[in-house]
């Protein structure tokens, strides 16, 4: 009798590897909770319109890679090929806009009819994070900083990858650029593959994704998107680059990076490694303002990233599982010092992590929120069921201190930034000098 094999592009995950998978997921869950994110789960199957509306009818995923079928009621169903579209659908259906911003994480299996190869399977596992409800560039910076923090915590050396970024601009900028690209490639039709010729009239930006070596040579001569961007888009990217520099996030600007999903705009990025056999991304994301509106919801902005667990496993090893219990909300009130507030937040996270590691415990989530006034910040902290709050306003910035509150005991303490480590450990863990 013929032995029944797993379907091509799928495989069994055996015990030892599954433990690595779980450990990676546990570290991610602990880290994202430490940053104030909360996990949700969406169905593996969705109405096909969820992905047609979000990914774009000209994207390779929709055209060639989705597992789509009719159910017994003649409804068209698609196995989810990625996570963001489902999260946005969930956001709209469950009216999550009542409390903004929403910081959401997810994980689970995804499905694409891809050519099986190293690190690419037809059933694979993703983990991801989304911030919905803010246009501020600090959200993009927080996500990319958190992504790098995650990789550091699973002991993936920074020498193993590079962070490629690009500015995709707004819709109007890309439309102008698309027309210019179309004119350029029309003049070089003889150098294009049949696949690129098909993309030429439908979405010429997709040609920039080509893996054909001859076409990649041609890309060096193409017009650059940055020359067609609006002043607003250029300003956003300048803020992003300056923020990355101040937060010590090493980025490489890649003018040809467009991502494979049509919903991205402004900032996009890929964590690229050559340890997968060829330079390829294993974590990627960006901003998707307008996507929620396209899904029939309110016009709220959003940004996020996703990473392939199988690809990460190919690069690095195991990690330590952790579980958060307490929740510290950092309320930043000074609009002019957002980067400073982010740096203080990262210092606080480090102090807490260091102390928890001594106790072999992982019991603190640390979130950062920007609000116009303290009452709104405290209301948000209460809605999120925070146990502690840190206040960073204009006065605190000028005086180089923070105010920390125990929201349960209704006590508070002023801590100088110079004594941040000692003060936090004393207040939160009753650790004396």
C-alpha positions in Angstrom: 0.0 0.0 0.0 1.3 3.4 -1.0 2.4 5.5 1.9 0.5 8.8 2.2 2.9 11.7 2.3 2.4 15.3 3.6 1.1 17.6 0.9 3.9 19.2 -1.1 5.1 22.4 0.7 3.9 21.2 4.1 5.7 19.2 6.8 5.5 17.8 10.2 7.2 19.8 13.0 8.7 17.3 15.4 9.3 17.6 19.1 12.7 19.3 19.3 12.0 21.8 16.6 8.5 22.5 18.0 10.1 23.4 21.3 12.2 25.9 19.5 9.1 27.2 17.8 7.3 27.5 21.1 10.2 29.2 22.7 10.5 31.8 19.9 6.8 32.4 20.2 7.0 32.8 24.0 9.8 35.3 23.8 7.8 37.3 21.2 4.7 37.2 23.4 6.6 38.3 26.5 8.4 41.1 24.5 5.2 42.5 22.9 3.4 42.4 26.2 6.4 44.3 27.7 5.7 46.9 25.0 2.0 47.1 25.8 0.6 44.9 23.0 -2.2 42.4 23.4 -2.7 39.2 21.5 -5.8 38.2 19.5 -6.6 35.3 17.2 -8.4 35.4 13.9 -9.8 32.5 11.8 -7.6 30.6 9.4 -10.3 30.9 6.7 -11.8 34.2 5.5 -14.1 35.5 2.9 -12.0 35.9 -0.2 -12.9 39.6 -0.4 -10.9 40.2 2.8 -7.7 39.6 0.8 -8.8 40.9 -2.6 -9.7 44.3 -1.1 -6.4 44.6 0.9 -3.6 42.8 -1.0 -4.5 44.1 -4.4 -5.8 42.2 -7.4 -2.4 42.6 -9.2 -0.3 41.2 -6.3 1.4 37.9 -6.8 -0.4 36.5 -3.7 -3.9 37.1 -5.2 -2.9 36.2 -8.7 -0.9 33.0 -8.1 -0.6 32.0 -4.4 -3.9 31.9 -2.6 -5.7 28.7 -1.6 -9.2 29.7 -2.7 -12.3 27.4 -2.9 -16.1 27.3 -2.7 -17.7 25.9 0.4 -20.9 23.9 0.4 -22.9 27.1 0.5 -21.1 28.3 -2.6 -19.2 31.0 -0.7 -15.7 31.8 -1.9 -13.3 31.1 0.9 -9.5 31.7 1.2 -7.0 30.2 3.6 -5.3 33.3 5.0 -2.0 34.0 3.2 -0.9 36.7 5.7 -2.1 38.2 9.0 -2.6 42.0 8.6 -5.8 41.8 6.4 -7.5 39.5 9.0 -6.5 41.8 11.8 -7.9 44.8 10.0 -11.2 42.9 9.3 -11.3 42.0 13.0 -10.7 45.6 14.0 -13.6 46.8 11.9 -16.0 44.0 12.8 -15.4 44.3 16.6 -15.3 48.1 16.6 -11.9 48.3 18.3 -11.7 52.0 17.4 -13.5 52.8 20.6 -10.1 52.7 22.4 -7.1 54.0 20.4 -4.4 53.3 19.7 -4.8 49.5 19.5 -1.6 47.6 19.8 -2.2 44.0 18.6 -0.2 40.9 18.1 -1.0 37.6 16.5 0.5 34.3 15.4 -0.4 31.2 13.6 -0.3 29.3 10.3 -0.5 31.0 6.9 -0.9 29.4 3.5 0.5 30.3 0.0 0.8 28.2 -3.1 4.5 29.1 -3.4 7.3 27.1 -4.9 8.7 25.1 -1.9 12.3 25.9 -1.1 14.5 26.6 1.8 12.5 28.7 4.3 9.5 28.9 2.0 6.6 26.5 2.6 3.0 26.4 1.5 1.9 26.2 5.1 4.1 28.4 7.3 3.9 30.2 10.6 3.9 33.9 11.2 4.0 36.2 14.2 3.2 39.8 13.8 2.4 43.1 15.5 0.2 46.0 14.5 -0.4 49.5 15.9 -3.7 51.0 14.7 -5.0 54.5 15.3 -2.0 56.8 15.0 -0.2 58.5 12.1 2.8 59.5 14.3 6.1 58.3 13.1 6.9 57.1 16.6 4.7 54.1 16.0 6.8 53.0 13.0 9.9 53.6 15.1 8.5 51.6 18.0 7.7 48.6 15.8 11.0 48.5 14.1 12.9 49.0 17.4 10.7 46.2 19.0 11.4 43.9 16.0 15.2 44.3 16.5 14.8 43.9 20.2 12.9 40.6 19.6 15.8 39.3 17.4 18.3 40.3 20.0 16.4 38.4 22.6 16.5 35.2 20.6 20.3 35.7 20.2 20.2 36.4 16.5 23.4 38.5 16.0 22.9 41.8 14.2 25.7 40.8 11.9 23.3 38.2 10.4 20.9 40.7 9.0 20.4 44.3 7.6 17.4 46.5 7.9 16.3 47.8 4.4 13.9 50.7 4.4 12.2 52.8 1.7 9.7 55.6 1.4 6.7 54.5 -0.7 5.0 57.9 -0.3 1.3 58.6 -0.5 -1.2 57.4 -3.2 -0.9 60.4 -5.4 2.9 60.2 -5.4 2.9 56.5 -6.4 0.4 57.2 -9.2 2.8 59.7 -10.7 5.7 57.4 -10.3 3.8 54.5 -11.7 3.1 56.4 -14.9 6.8 57.3 -15.2 7.8 53.7 -14.6 5.3 52.5 -17.2 6.8 54.9 -19.8 10.4 53.7 -18.9 9.6 50.0 -19.2 7.6 50.5 -22.4 10.9 51.7 -23.9 12.6 48.5 -22.7 9.9 45.9 -23.5 12.4 43.6 -25.2 14.3 43.3 -21.9 11.2 42.2 -19.9 10.1 38.7 -19.0 6.5 37.7 -19.9 5.6 38.1 -16.2 6.9 41.7 -16.1 5.1 42.5 -19.4 1.9 41.4 -17.7 2.7 43.6 -14.7 3.5 46.6 -17.0 -0.1 47.6 -17.7 -1.6 46.4 -14.4 1.0 47.6 -11.8 4.5 48.5 -13.0 5.7 48.9 -9.4 5.6 45.1 -9.1 8.4 44.9 -11.7 10.7 46.3 -9.1 10.2 43.0 -7.2 11.8 41.0 -10.0 14.2 38.2 -9.2 15.4 38.0 -12.9 19.1 39.0 -13.0 18.8 40.7 -16.4 15.8 42.7 -15.2 17.7 43.6 -12.0 20.4 45.2 -14.1 17.7 47.3 -15.8 16.4 48.4 -12.5 19.6 50.4 -11.9 18.5 52.7 -14.7 14.8 53.2 -13.7 13.4 56.5 -12.3 13.5 56.5 -8.5 10.4 56.9 -6.5 12.0 59.4 -4.2 12.0 62.0 -7.0 8.2 61.8 -7.2 7.3 62.1 -3.5 5.3 64.9 -2.0 6.9 67.3 0.5 4.8 65.7 3.2 6.1 62.2 2.3 9.7 63.4 2.3 9.2 65.1 5.7 7.8 61.9 7.1 10.8 59.9 5.9 13.2 62.5 7.2 11.6 62.2 10.6 11.9 58.4 10.4 15.5 58.5 9.5 16.3 61.0 12.2 14.4 59.0 14.8 16.2 55.8 13.7 19.5 57.5 14.2 18.6 58.8 17.6 17.3 55.3 18.7 20.5 53.7 17.2 18.6 51.6 14.7 20.9 50.8 11.8 19.0 51.2 8.5 19.9 50.9 4.8 17.8 52.9 2.3 16.8 50.7 -0.6 15.1 52.7 -3.4 13.8 49.5 -5.0 12.1 48.1 -2.0 8.3 48.2 -2.7 7.0 45.1 -0.7 4.8 42.5 -2.3 1.5 43.9 -0.8 -0.4 46.8 -2.4 -1.7 48.3 0.9 1.7 49.7 2.0 2.4 53.5 1.9 5.1 55.8 3.4 7.4 53.7 5.5 8.2 50.1 4.6 11.1 47.9 5.6 12.6 44.4 5.4 15.0 42.6 7.7 17.2 40.8 5.1 19.6 38.0 5.7 22.0 36.1 3.4 22.0 33.1 5.7 18.9 31.7 4.0 20.9 30.8 0.9 20.4 34.1 -0.8 19.6 37.6 0.4 16.0 37.4 1.5 13.7 38.9 4.1 12.5 37.0 7.1 10.7 40.0 8.9 9.0 42.8 7.1 6.4 45.5 7.5 5.4 49.1 7.0 2.6 51.6 7.2 -0.9 51.0 5.7 -2.9 54.2 6.1 -6.2 53.9 4.2 -6.5 50.1 4.5 -9.1 50.2 7.3 -11.2 52.6 5.2 -10.9 50.2 2.2 -12.2 47.4 4.4 -15.4 49.4 5.2 -14.2 50.8 8.6 -13.4 54.3 9.8 -10.4 56.1 8.2 -7.8 55.2 10.8 -4.1 54.8 10.1 -2.1 51.7 10.9 1.4 50.1 10.7 2.8 46.7 11.5 5.2 43.9 10.7 5.3 40.1 10.4 8.0 37.5 10.6 8.2 33.9 9.4 9.0 31.6 12.3 10.4 28.8 10.0 12.8 31.3 8.5 13.9 32.5 11.9 14.6 28.9 13.0 16.9 28.5 10.0 18.9 31.4 11.2 19.1 30.9 15.0 18.3 28.6 17.9 16.2 28.4 21.1 14.9 31.0 23.6 13.4 31.3 27.1 9.6 31.3 27.7 8.2 34.1 29.8 4.8 35.3 31.1 3.8 38.9 32.0 1.7 39.8 35.0 2.0 43.5 35.8 1.4 46.4 33.5 3.2 49.7 33.6 1.8 52.5 31.4 4.1 55.3 30.4 2.1 58.5 29.6 4.1 61.0 27.5 2.6 64.5 27.5 5.3 66.6 25.8 4.8 66.6 22.0 8.2 68.2 21.4 10.2 65.4 23.1 8.7 62.2 21.7 12.1 60.6 21.0 13.3 61.5 24.5 10.2 59.8 26.0 10.9 56.7 23.9 14.5 56.6 25.1 13.4 56.9 28.7 10.9 54.1 28.1 13.6 51.9 26.7 15.7 52.6 29.8 12.8 51.7 32.1 12.3 48.4 30.2 15.9 47.5 30.6 15.9 48.2 34.3 12.8 46.0 34.8 14.1 43.3 32.6 17.4 43.2 34.5 15.7 42.9 37.8 13.3 40.2 36.6 16.1 38.2 35.2 17.6 38.1 38.7 14.4 36.8 40.1 13.9 34.3 37.2 10.5 35.9 36.7 8.9 37.8 33.9 6.0 39.8 35.3 6.0 43.3 33.9 4.5 44.7 30.7 5.7 48.3 29.8 3.7 50.4 27.4 4.2 53.9 26.0 1.3 56.1 25.0 1.3 59.7 23.8 -1.6 61.8 25.0 -2.6 65.5 25.0 -3.3 65.6 28.7 -2.9 63.6 31.9 -6.5 62.8 32.5 -6.8 61.2 29.1 -3.6 59.2 29.7 -4.8 57.9 33.1 -8.2 57.0 31.6 -6.5 55.0 28.9 -4.2 53.3 31.5 -7.4 52.4 33.5 -9.1 51.0 30.4 -6.0 48.9 29.7 -6.0 47.7 33.3 -2.5 49.1 34.0 -1.2 48.5 37.5 1.3 51.4 37.4 1.8 54.6 35.4 4.8 56.8 34.7 4.2 60.4 33.8 6.6 62.2 31.4 5.5 65.7 30.7 7.2 69.0 29.8 8.0 69.7 33.4 9.5 66.2 34.0 11.6 66.5 30.8 13.0 69.9 31.9 13.7 68.7 35.4 15.2 65.3 34.2 12.8 63.2 36.3 9.7 61.0 36.0 6.6 60.5 38.2 5.7 56.9 38.9 2.2 56.0 40.3 0.9 52.8 41.8 -2.6 52.8 40.4 -3.9 50.2 42.9 -2.4 51.7 46.1 -2.8 55.3 44.8 0.8 56.2 45.8 3.4 58.0 43.7 7.1 58.9 43.7 9.3 61.3 41.8 12.5 59.6 40.5 15.4 61.5 39.0 16.7 60.1 35.7 20.2 59.9 37.1 18.9 57.5 39.8 16.4 55.8 37.5 17.6 52.2 38.1 17.8 52.5 41.9 14.5 54.4 42.2 12.5 52.0 40.0 13.9 48.9 41.7 13.1 50.4 45.1 9.5 51.5 44.2 8.5 48.4 42.1 10.5 45.6 43.7 11.3 47.0 47.1 15.0 46.7 46.4 17.2 48.9 48.6 20.7 50.2 47.7 
